[in-house]
């Protein structure tokens, strides 16, 4: 079977005759432009005058020939054109028939309707062509471009930021460096003139060396001989030779006498307790210590450590000590030389070393813990820390015991019972300074160390436990001697001005504003206390407090007072001051009135921290004050 191609008309453009079978995968297009555009050499002639930056003016003419473009362009879109008629067959020659034939895919008939093609072949026109971004090649013919250069004009042209070229004419520039000229000297406003042999005038010339007098307001101080008065001796010029000055002895508590006067009969032991009658009572017993406002506060600081057993003196390179209301003994630490290691270690029986610390002449009995040594090149240090003497009442120095009372006792007697071993006093006494109450027999039973038993009884009444400086005595003090809104009726223990305080800090604290407290006993003999702050509705109750020793209304009153006092807005004032001879160490529980200049504050001392770095010795107090009282 013959496969012939029969065309119904000739191609539109003539040869070459290109046959394209099937539909192309994608439309192809191509644009070609050939030609050359010659341009003459670009020359500029004229004159430029620069008056002042950044404005410059240039005048001249730019001769350019007429710009024309000539050439030929051909565009081939490679797009298939539809046929006028189309016949589809199964590759055989159709027979001539006189009847009509119906085919499924009939060729469209030719019509006079318009036709739109996206990629139509461009016709050759005589108009000019302007490429948008094409770079014109150099040609001898004249061409006209879209952005042509301006023709030659006789007017001047102004270039705003053009940098003027070097010319022989004179030029004035504000900041230009002057060139060396032969006619005369050149003066520039801010230019540094070069050194020339002719005269040069410059606004900022080099200063000449002149002999001018100089005086200062603060000169060198002159050496003046001035006497100083210290605590133990009067300063004086040393006498010739070697002399030893013995400081005066302190005022003793007793005048030598063979008569013994006992203050009260002994109850539990045969130990003699002497009362110092020649000295004033310590602070906190009703006597107010008022620190006056002075220009200079002179204090001779001294820290001395001595081992109680043997009396060896230990040199302290650094010492610190602290105590707060919730602690029942001192916490201390010190840095000692390496040679002092045997003096702070425990003895052969395993007992800890006891030390006597003299802080500005006031003694404190301390117990050393296990030390640590740090040795470096040409230096060895011993770091030791420990507690106060009351540490002997706690583990690991005191064993746990079972405490109970079958008969009725007061709270003070129960504390004294906790200071016994098998009914025998262990050498410690109780200084009871809170309200006492009766506890029926069989109510209180406790297992633990002696100090833990004392703390359990003190907690029932909302009290704090404070150690004595040197004696084996525990002081039982109220946490709040009165409600904060009644502190103005009390006599303060200390009155401190702002001048004696070196550093002051205030931290505001907000507690829950409780105005009602419930205190219940947990035994059959317990009482139920319902306390409401006077003047309030009692609508904000604190969490319930329970304790086995709540067997009397006095105990419930003291515990409820402690709960309702630690409420509301508070200001915790931090005061850093020297250890004065009048005040000594101000212990927790003391009532202090502080005049800070902006406000007069009255509060209770809650903690004290002593820090010694020779030659300075400072104590830092934390005072609890209440804003809304």
BASE-523987 format. One record per residue (C-alpha): x, y, z; residue in three letters; residue number from 1. Coordinates in steps of 0.02 Angstrom, whole numbers. Example, Ala and Ser with C-alpha at 12.3 -4.5 7.8 and 13.67 -1.06 7.14 Angstrom:
REC     east    north       up   code   pos
REC      615     -225      390    ALA     1
REC      684      -53      357    SER     2
REM end
This chain:
REC     east    north       up   code   pos
REC        0        0        0    UNK     1
REC       67      168      -52    UNK     2
REC       86      304       79    UNK     3
REC       72      470      -13    UNK     4
REC       62      644       59    UNK     5
REC      -63      755      -34    UNK     6
REC      -57      942        1    UNK     7
REC     -209     1046      -44    UNK     8
REC     -108     1209      -70    UNK     9
REC       70     1273      -81    UNK    10
REC      165     1339       71    UNK    11
REC      139     1522      105    UNK    12
REC      323     1572      108    UNK    13
REC      391     1453      -21    UNK    14
REC      548     1353        0    UNK    15
REC      627     1288      101    UNK    16
REC      485     1166      128    UNK    17
REC      492     1095      304    UNK    18
REC      377      954      353    UNK    19
REC      332      939      538    UNK    20
REC      242      780      589    UNK    21
REC      145      772      751    UNK    22
REC      124      908      881    UNK    23
REC      284      982      955    UNK    24
REC      315      949     1141    UNK    25
REC      341     1132     1183    UNK    26
REC      332     1294     1089    UNK    27
REC      499     1360     1028    UNK    28
REC      537     1538      983    UNK    29
REC      691     1626      923    UNK    30
REC      736     1807      891    UNK    31
REC      892     1857      798    UNK    32
REC      963     2032      776    UNK    33
REC     1122     2065      678    UNK    34
REC     1208     2226      637    UNK    35
REC     1338     2354      687    UNK    36
REC     1318     2530      753    UNK    37
REC     1475     2635      728    UNK    38
REC     1498     2783      845    UNK    39
REC     1626     2921      827    UNK    40
REC     1755     2957      958    UNK    41
REC     1684     3047     1110    UNK    42
REC     1773     3212     1146    UNK    43
REC     1736     3350     1267    UNK    44
REC     1810     3524     1259    UNK    45
REC     1775     3671     1370    UNK    46
REC     1814     3746     1541    UNK    47
REC     1761     3698     1718    UNK    48
REC     1750     3817     1867    UNK    49
REC     1730     3754     2046    UNK    50
REC     1665     3885     2166    UNK    51
REC     1625     3788     2325    UNK    52
REC     1590     3602     2361    UNK    53
REC     1478     3515     2331    UNK    54
REC     1422     3626     2186    UNK    55
REC     1524     3639     2025    UNK    56
REC     1487     3716     1854    UNK    57
REC     1561     3658     1688    UNK    58
REC     1535     3736     1517    UNK    59
REC     1579     3670     1346    UNK    60
REC     1513     3580     1194    UNK    61
REC     1504     3396     1146    UNK    62
REC     1495     3373      955    UNK    63
REC     1400     3217      906    UNK    64
REC     1337     3168      733    UNK    65
REC     1158     3121      699    UNK    66
REC     1115     2955      779    UNK    67
REC     1032     2831      661    UNK    68
REC     1007     2644      655    UNK    69
REC      989     2537      498    UNK    70
REC      987     2352      474    UNK    71
REC      879     2199      452    UNK    72
REC      786     2094      579    UNK    73
REC      713     1922      561    UNK    74
REC      598     1839      682    UNK    75
REC      560     1653      677    UNK    76
REC      440     1590      807    UNK    77
REC      447     1407      748    UNK    78
REC      261     1393      776    UNK    79
REC      157     1267      680    UNK    80
REC       22     1346      572    UNK    81
REC     -147     1261      556    UNK    82
REC     -195     1189      386    UNK    83
REC     -340     1252      286    UNK    84
REC     -410     1079      264    UNK    85
REC     -368      918      350    UNK    86
REC     -408      740      305    UNK    87
REC     -376      596      420    UNK    88
REC     -365      419      354    UNK    89
REC     -289      257      402    UNK    90
REC     -145      279      279    UNK    91
REC     -240      233      120    UNK    92
REC     -290      332      -32    UNK    93
REC     -472      382      -27    UNK    94
REC     -585      328     -175    UNK    95
REC     -688      453     -268    UNK    96
REC     -873      438     -227    UNK    97
REC    -1023      538     -276    UNK    98
REC    -1102      532     -105    UNK    99
REC    -1051      629       50    UNK   100
REC     -928      553      170    UNK   101
REC     -941      573      357    UNK   102
REC     -781      565      458    UNK   103
REC     -764      574      645    UNK   104
REC     -623      701      640    UNK   105
REC     -676      822      506    UNK   106
REC     -561      962      450    UNK   107
REC     -622     1137      487    UNK   108
REC     -685     1237      338    UNK   109
REC     -600     1397      290    UNK   110
REC     -687     1552      352    UNK   111
REC     -659     1738      342    UNK   112
REC     -652     1756      532    UNK   113
REC     -503     1840      612    UNK   114
REC     -365     1739      688    UNK   115
REC     -254     1782      838    UNK   116
REC      -85     1702      858    UNK   117
REC       29     1737     1005    UNK   118
REC      192     1706      915    UNK   119
REC      156     1780      743    UNK   120
REC      299     1803      623    UNK   121
REC      350     1986      621    UNK   122
REC      347     2076      455    UNK   123
REC      489     2180      393    UNK   124
REC      457     2363      423    UNK   125
REC      559     2518      389    UNK   126
REC      539     2588      564    UNK   127
REC      684     2600      684    UNK   128
REC      720     2469      818    UNK   129
REC      767     2515      995    UNK   130
REC      840     2378     1106    UNK   131
REC      804     2404     1290    UNK   132
REC      964     2339     1373    UNK   133
REC     1067     2294     1221    UNK   134
REC     1242     2361     1217    UNK   135
REC     1269     2445     1050    UNK   136
REC     1418     2387      952    UNK   137
REC     1536     2505      870    UNK   138
REC     1484     2543      691    UNK   139
REC     1522     2675      564    UNK   140
REC     1341     2712      527    UNK   141
REC     1246     2838      629    UNK   142
REC     1119     2763      747    UNK   143
REC      985     2833      859    UNK   144
REC      967     2755     1033    UNK   145
REC      837     2778     1166    UNK   146
REC      956     2860     1287    UNK   147
REC     1060     2963     1167    UNK   148
REC     1190     3088     1220    UNK   149
REC     1141     3269     1220    UNK   150
REC     1187     3371     1070    UNK   151
REC     1313     3509     1072    UNK   152
REC     1244     3657     1167    UNK   153
REC     1335     3816     1203    UNK   154
REC     1260     3834     1378    UNK   155
REC     1350     3780     1535    UNK   156
REC     1318     3615     1622    UNK   157
REC     1309     3598     1811    UNK   158
REC     1373     3441     1898    UNK   159
REC     1324     3436     2081    UNK   160
REC     1449     3307     2145    UNK   161
REC     1579     3306     2007    UNK   162
REC     1757     3313     2065    UNK   163
REC     1848     3451     1971    UNK   164
REC     2000     3399     1873    UNK   165
REC     2168     3474     1895    UNK   166
REC     2184     3634     1794    UNK   167
REC     2306     3775     1780    UNK   168
REC     2178     3902     1834    UNK   169
REC     2168     3952     2016    UNK   170
REC     2046     3851     2123    UNK   171
REC     1972     3888     2295    UNK   172
REC     1920     3740     2397    UNK   173
REC     1863     3750     2578    UNK   174
REC     1951     3594     2640    UNK   175
REC     2082     3571     2505    UNK   176
REC     2264     3557     2556    UNK   177
REC     2364     3704     2488    UNK   178
REC     2496     3674     2357    UNK   179
REC     2664     3754     2362    UNK   180
REC     2663     3909     2250    UNK   181
REC     2800     4026     2208    UNK   182
REC     2712     4196     2215    UNK   183
REC     2670     4216     2399    UNK   184
REC     2622     4130     2561    UNK   185
REC     2460     4033     2564    UNK   186
REC     2334     4046     2707    UNK   187
REC     2213     3905     2738    UNK   188
REC     2075     3909     2869    UNK   189
REC     2102     3740     2952    UNK   190
REC     2252     3673     2859    UNK   191
REC     2412     3634     2950    UNK   192
REC     2541     3739     2860    UNK   193
REC     2700     3659     2800    UNK   194
REC     2862     3726     2862    UNK   195
REC     2926     3853     2734    UNK   196
REC     3061     3981     2739    UNK   197
REC     2940     4119     2700    UNK   198
REC     2811     4181     2825    UNK   199
REC     2660     4070     2850    UNK   200
REC     2504     4119     2949    UNK   201
REC     2404     3980     3029    UNK   202
REC     2257     3990     3148    UNK   203
REC     2319     3844     3256    UNK   204
REC     2506     3867     3268    UNK   205
REC     2622     3771     3381    UNK   206
REC     2629     3846     3555    UNK   207
REC     2792     3920     3609    UNK   208
REC     2877     3866     3770    UNK   209
REC     2839     3997     3902    UNK   210
REC     2886     4007     4083    UNK   211
REC     2718     4011     4173    UNK   212
REC     2682     3980     4354    UNK   213
REC     2573     3830     4409    UNK   214
REC     2475     3812     4569    UNK   215
REC     2364     3672     4638    UNK   216
REC     2228     3681     4767    UNK   217
REC     2279     3518     4853    UNK   218
REC     2463     3517     4890    UNK   219
REC     2569     3395     4988    UNK   220
REC     2515     3385     5169    UNK   221
REC     2639     3438     5299    UNK   222
REC     2688     3321     5438    UNK   223
REC     2605     3378     5600    UNK   224
REC     2630     3298     5768    UNK   225
REC     2461     3254     5843    UNK   226
REC     2417     3151     5994    UNK   227
REC     2296     3005     5989    UNK   228
REC     2194     2930     6128    UNK   229
REC     2159     2743     6120    UNK   230
REC     2064     2625     6231    UNK   231
REC     2202     2552     6340    UNK   232
REC     2344     2677     6336    UNK   233
REC     2385     2856     6293    UNK   234
REC     2496     2880     6143    UNK   235
REC     2668     2948     6183    UNK   236
REC     2839     2961     6108    UNK   237
REC     2940     2804     6146    UNK   238
REC     3072     2825     6280    UNK   239
REC     3252     2776     6251    UNK   240
REC     3285     2593     6278    UNK   241
REC     3164     2448     6288    UNK   242
REC     3005     2458     6390    UNK   243
REC     2850     2350     6413    UNK   244
REC     2683     2437     6437    UNK   245
REC     2558     2337     6538    UNK   246
REC     2376     2383     6498    UNK   247
REC     2268     2424     6647    UNK   248
REC     2166     2279     6714    UNK   249
REC     1978     2277     6694    UNK   250
REC     1862     2320     6834    UNK   251
REC     1828     2156     6927    UNK   252
REC     1654     2102     6977    UNK   253
REC     1703     2076     7159    UNK   254
REC     1811     2166     7283    UNK   255
REC     1927     2042     7369    UNK   256
REC     1832     1980     7521    UNK   257
REC     1816     1821     7622    UNK   258
REC     1628     1840     7639    UNK   259
REC     1518     1746     7517    UNK   260
REC     1344     1815     7488    UNK   261
REC     1226     1694     7400    UNK   262
REC     1084     1768     7300    UNK   263
REC      969     1617     7312    UNK   264
REC      982     1438     7376    UNK   265
REC     1038     1302     7258    UNK   266
REC      904     1185     7189    UNK   267
REC      985     1051     7081    UNK   268
REC     1173     1054     7106    UNK   269
REC     1311     1114     7222    UNK   270
REC     1387     1230     7091    UNK   271
REC     1416     1406     7157    UNK   272
REC     1344     1543     7044    UNK   273
REC     1410     1718     7079    UNK   274
REC     1318     1875     7025    UNK   275
REC     1418     2028     6969    UNK   276
REC     1347     2171     7073    UNK   277
REC     1473     2306     7030    UNK   278
REC     1431     2311     6845    UNK   279
REC     1274     2373     6760    UNK   280
REC     1155     2242     6695    UNK   281
REC     1181     2185     6516    UNK   282
REC     1080     2262     6373    UNK   283
REC      904     2195     6353    UNK   284
REC      856     2206     6536    UNK   285
REC      771     2375     6529    UNK   286
REC      922     2489     6518    UNK   287
REC      933     2588     6355    UNK   288
REC     1102     2612     6272    UNK   289
REC     1101     2776     6175    UNK   290
REC     1239     2800     6047    UNK   291
REC     1273     2987     6030    UNK   292
REC     1304     3077     5866    UNK   293
REC     1491     3110     5853    UNK   294
REC     1605     3171     5716    UNK   295
REC     1723     3024     5740    UNK   296
REC     1691     2854     5818    UNK   297
REC     1857     2783     5878    UNK   298
REC     1866     2597     5911    UNK   299
REC     2017     2488     5943    UNK   300
REC     1972     2320     5867    UNK   301
REC     2050     2160     5929    UNK   302
REC     2018     1975     5901    UNK   303
REC     2109     1848     6010    UNK   304
REC     2087     1659     6010    UNK   305
REC     2147     1553     6154    UNK   306
REC     2133     1367     6183    UNK   307
REC     2043     1340     6348    UNK   308
REC     2144     1185     6392    UNK   309
REC     2324     1242     6404    UNK   310
REC     2297     1428     6372    UNK   311
REC     2392     1432     6207    UNK   312
REC     2363     1589     6105    UNK   313
REC     2309     1562     5924    UNK   314
REC     2339     1694     5791    UNK   315
REC     2185     1723     5684    UNK   316
REC     2208     1787     5506    UNK   317
REC     2021     1801     5479    UNK   318
REC     1871     1774     5593    UNK   319
REC     1682     1777     5571    UNK   320
REC     1536     1734     5685    UNK   321
REC     1346     1737     5664    UNK   322
REC     1187     1706     5763    UNK   323
REC     1003     1724     5718    UNK   324
REC      838     1707     5810    UNK   325
REC      806     1530     5747    UNK   326
REC      980     1468     5797    UNK   327
REC     1019     1409     5971    UNK   328
REC     1207     1428     5958    UNK   329
REC     1341     1530     5869    UNK   330
REC     1412     1481     5700    UNK   331
REC     1593     1534     5674    UNK   332
REC     1740     1509     5557    UNK   333
REC     1922     1565     5558    UNK   334
REC     2081     1557     5455    UNK   335
REC     2233     1510     5558    UNK   336
REC     2417     1482     5519    UNK   337
REC     2472     1305     5483    UNK   338
REC     2564     1292     5649    UNK   339
REC     2397     1308     5742    UNK   340
REC     2330     1141     5677    UNK   341
REC     2367     1042     5839    UNK   342
REC     2279     1176     5943    UNK   343
REC     2110     1156     5855    UNK   344
REC     2108      966     5842    UNK   345
REC     2014      854     5963    UNK   346
REC     2106      779     6110    UNK   347
REC     2148      598     6141    UNK   348
REC     1976      562     6214    UNK   349
REC     1888      624     6058    UNK   350
REC     1825      784     6140    UNK   351
REC     1825      938     6030    UNK   352
REC     1942     1083     6062    UNK   353
REC     1862     1227     6157    UNK   354
REC     1919     1402     6116    UNK   355
REC     1896     1570     6200    UNK   356
REC     1870     1712     6076    UNK   357
REC     1896     1890     6141    UNK   358
REC     1800     2011     6029    UNK   359
REC     1850     2187     6080    UNK   360
REC     1873     2124     6257    UNK   361
REC     1708     2024     6267    UNK   362
REC     1735     1834     6287    UNK   363
REC     1642     1699     6190    UNK   364
REC     1663     1512     6219    UNK   365
REC     1670     1413     6056    UNK   366
REC     1690     1232     6003    UNK   367
REC     1799     1188     5853    UNK   368
REC     1745     1063     5724    UNK   369
REC     1861      957     5618    UNK   370
REC     1984     1077     5534    UNK   371
REC     2050     1076     5355    UNK   372
REC     2227     1122     5304    UNK   373
REC     2278     1209     5144    UNK   374
REC     2465     1216     5109    UNK   375
REC     2544     1313     4968    UNK   376
REC     2717     1371     4925    UNK   377
REC     2792     1459     5076    UNK   378
REC     2621     1468     5160    UNK   379
REC     2509     1350     5257    UNK   380
REC     2333     1393     5317    UNK   381
REC     2210     1301     5426    UNK   382
REC     2025     1332     5397    UNK   383
REC     1920     1288     5547    UNK   384
REC     1737     1311     5584    UNK   385
REC     1626     1265     5727    UNK   386
REC     1485     1316     5843    UNK   387
REC     1461     1392     6012    UNK   388
REC     1477     1300     6175    UNK   389
REC     1295     1244     6165    UNK   390
REC     1346     1125     6024    UNK   391
REC     1393     1002     6162    UNK   392
REC     1205      975     6190    UNK   393
REC     1175      907     6016    UNK   394
REC     1237      764     5910    UNK   395
REC     1370      696     5897    UNK   396
REC     1425      756     6069    UNK   397
REC     1263      716     6163    UNK   398
REC     1166      553     6141    UNK   399
REC      980      542     6113    UNK   400
REC      872      509     6265    UNK   401
REC      692      479     6313    UNK   402
REC      617      623     6413    UNK   403
REC      450      608     6504    UNK   404
REC      369      669     6664    UNK   405
REC      244      563     6756    UNK   406
REC      203      703     6878    UNK   407
REC      144      877     6840    UNK   408
REC      279     1007     6806    UNK   409
REC      291     1182     6737    UNK   410
REC      370     1217     6568    UNK   411
REC      526     1286     6652    UNK   412
REC      543     1126     6755    UNK   413
REC      524     1020     6599    UNK   414
REC      670     1114     6521    UNK   415
REC      772     1084     6677    UNK   416
REC      726      900     6664    UNK   417
REC      794      898     6486    UNK   418
REC      963      955     6558    UNK   419
REC      983      796     6660    UNK   420
REC     1057      624     6630    UNK   421
REC      973      491     6736    UNK   422
REC      910      626     6853    UNK   423
REC     1079      711     6871    UNK   424
REC     1108      884     6800    UNK   425
REC     1229      887     6653    UNK   426
REC     1302     1054     6705    UNK   427
REC     1187     1166     6602    UNK   428
REC     1061     1290     6672    UNK   429
REC      904     1368     6600    UNK   430
REC      876     1556     6606    UNK   431
REC      687     1559     6584    UNK   432
REC      620     1731     6530    UNK   433
REC      446     1692     6460    UNK   434
REC      280     1658     6540    UNK   435
REC      275     1490     6630    UNK   436
REC      126     1371     6633    UNK   437
REC       79     1206     6712    UNK   438
REC       88     1042     6615    UNK   439
REC       -5      891     6689    UNK   440
REC       87      729     6715    UNK   441
REC       99      607     6570    UNK   442
REC       70      746     6442    UNK   443
REC      245      775     6377    UNK   444
REC      358      638     6309    UNK   445
REC      504      670     6192    UNK   446
REC      647      572     6115    UNK   447
REC      804      660     6058    UNK   448
REC      953      761     6115    UNK   449
REC      942      883     6263    UNK   450
REC      943     1037     6151    UNK   451
REC      806      961     6042    UNK   452
REC      697      935     6197    UNK   453
REC      721     1116     6251    UNK   454
REC      678     1178     6075    UNK   455
REC      518     1073     6075    UNK   456
REC      458     1156     6236    UNK   457
REC      508     1330     6178    UNK   458
REC      419     1307     6011    UNK   459
REC      256     1271     6102    UNK   460
REC      257     1449     6171    UNK   461
REC      330     1531     6016    UNK   462
REC      495     1569     6105    UNK   463
REC      677     1569     6047    UNK   464
REC      830     1490     6128    UNK   465
REC      989     1594     6143    UNK   466
REC     1156     1538     6218    UNK   467
REC     1256     1630     6348    UNK   468
REC     1423     1700     6291    UNK   469
REC     1532     1595     6406    UNK   470
REC     1426     1507     6538    UNK   471
REC     1335     1342     6509    UNK   472
REC     1166     1429     6510    UNK   473
REC     1023     1435     6386    UNK   474
REC      913     1589     6383    UNK   475
REC      730     1565     6339    UNK   476
REC      668     1728     6263    UNK   477
REC      501     1776     6186    UNK   478
REC      505     1791     5997    UNK   479
REC      396     1946     6013    UNK   480
REC      401     2031     6184    UNK   481
REC      246     2125     6128    UNK   482
REC      140     2142     5973    UNK   483
REC      218     2256     5841    UNK   484
REC       75     2381     5858    UNK   485
REC      124     2397     6043    UNK   486
REC      312     2418     6023    UNK   487
REC      298     2605     6052    UNK   488
REC      253     2567     6234    UNK   489
REC      417     2472     6263    UNK   490
REC      585     2543     6309    UNK   491
REC      711     2509     6170    UNK   492
REC      873     2423     6213    UNK   493
REC      976     2525     6089    UNK   494
REC      955     2694     6006    UNK   495
REC     1064     2705     5850    UNK   496
REC     1088     2860     5741    UNK   497
REC     1123     2853     5556    UNK   498
REC     1298     2923     5585    UNK   499
REC     1359     2765     5671    UNK   500
REC     1299     2652     5527    UNK   501
REC     1419     2633     5380    UNK   502
REC     1303     2533     5265    UNK   503
REC     1114     2529     5269    UNK   504
REC      999     2417     5166    UNK   505
REC      810     2397     5168    UNK   506
REC      711     2250     5100    UNK   507
REC      522     2259     5101    UNK   508
REC      429     2097     5140    UNK   509
REC      243     2064     5131    UNK   510
REC      169     1931     5246    UNK   511
REC      -10     1871     5255    UNK   512
REC     -115     1995     5355    UNK   513
REC     -186     1868     5479    UNK   514
REC     -297     1940     5616    UNK   515
REC     -354     1778     5696    UNK   516
REC     -263     1623     5760    UNK   517
REC     -320     1453     5824    UNK   518
REC     -203     1362     5946    UNK   519
REC     -257     1189     6004    UNK   520
REC     -182     1058     6118    UNK   521
REC     -174      879     6055    UNK   522
REC     -196      789     6223    UNK   523
REC     -344      763     6338    UNK   524
REC     -282      905     6450    UNK   525
REC     -256     1022     6303    UNK   526
REC     -343     1189     6283    UNK   527
REC     -416     1274     6132    UNK   528
REC     -363     1452     6102    UNK   529
REC     -455     1570     5985    UNK   530
REC     -359     1735     5974    UNK   531
REC     -417     1887     5875    UNK   532
REC     -321     2047     5852    UNK   533
REC     -409     2189     5940    UNK   534
REC     -492     2315     5827    UNK   535
REC     -513     2192     5683    UNK   536
REC     -656     2082     5624    UNK   537
REC     -555     1923     5640    UNK   538
REC     -602     1870     5465    UNK   539
REC     -429     1814     5407    UNK   540
REC     -375     1662     5507    UNK   541
REC     -200     1589     5507    UNK   542
REC     -170     1401     5489    UNK   543
REC     -210     1306     5646    UNK   544
REC      -66     1274     5768    UNK   545
REC      -64     1115     5873    UNK   546
REC       56     1053     6008    UNK   547
REC       46      927     6152    UNK   548
REC      106     1057     6278    UNK   549
REC      -37     1177     6241    UNK   550
REC     -116     1144     6412    UNK   551
REC     -144     1321     6477    UNK   552
REC     -212     1485     6415    UNK   553
REC      -44     1573     6445    UNK   554
REC       42     1454     6325    UNK   555
REC      -94     1480     6194    UNK   556
REC      -83     1669     6216    UNK   557
REC      106     1672     6188    UNK   558
REC       99     1558     6036    UNK   559
REC      -46     1655     5960    UNK   560
REC       47     1819     5988    UNK   561
REC      196     1752     5889    UNK   562
REC       80     1699     5746    UNK   563
REC      -14     1865     5734    UNK   564
REC      144     1970     5752    UNK   565
REC      234     1901     5599    UNK   566
REC      105     1973     5479    UNK   567
REC       75     2119     5363    UNK   568
REC      201     2230     5274    UNK   569
REC      375     2228     5348    UNK   570
REC      539     2316     5315    UNK   571
REC      695     2215     5354    UNK   572
REC      833     2342     5384    UNK   573
REC     1015     2288     5368    UNK   574
REC     1137     2393     5471    UNK   575
REC     1326     2374     5457    UNK   576
REC     1419     2460     5598    UNK   577
REC     1571     2448     5708    UNK   578
REC     1578     2351     5871    UNK   579
REC     1573     2499     5988    UNK   580
REC     1623     2489     6170    UNK   581
REC     1451     2550     6223    UNK   582
REC     1352     2424     6123    UNK   583
REC     1464     2273     6099    UNK   584
REC     1378     2139     5995    UNK   585
REC     1192     2176     5979    UNK   586
REC     1110     2006     5998    UNK   587
REC      948     1944     5918    UNK   588
REC      792     1988     6016    UNK   589
REC      851     2164     6059    UNK   590
REC      733     2308     6026    UNK   591
REC      821     2442     5922    UNK   592
REC      766     2617     5876    UNK   593
REC      856     2676     5720    UNK   594
REC      850     2852     5653    UNK   595
REC      889     2834     5468    UNK   596
REC      865     3017     5428    UNK   597
REC      713     2990     5316    UNK   598
REC      615     2889     5445    UNK   599
REC      625     2833     5625    UNK   600
REC      614     2643     5632    UNK   601
REC      583     2532     5783    UNK   602
REC      610     2345     5769    UNK   603
REC      682     2184     5837    UNK   604
REC      853     2117     5792    UNK   605
REC      834     1951     5704    UNK   606
REC     1015     1908     5659    UNK   607
REC     1192     1969     5683    UNK   608
REC     1346     1929     5580    UNK   609
REC     1521     1976     5638    UNK   610
REC     1661     1991     5510    UNK   611
REC     1843     2029     5550    UNK   612
REC     1973     2074     5420    UNK   613
REC     2111     2161     5513    UNK   614
REC     2109     2304     5555    UNK   615
REC     1921     2320     5525    UNK   616
REC     1788     2232     5628    UNK   617
REC     1606     2254     5580    UNK   618
REC     1440     2183     5639    UNK   619
REC     1290     2173     5522    UNK   620
REC     1118     2176     5601    UNK   621
REC      952     2127     5523    UNK   622
REC      811     2222     5606    UNK   623
REC      629     2173     5580    UNK   624
REC      517     2326     5572    UNK   625
REC      333     2338     5530    UNK   626
REC      265     2469     5411    UNK   627
REC       81     2464     5458    UNK   628
REC       80     2481     5647    UNK   629
REM end
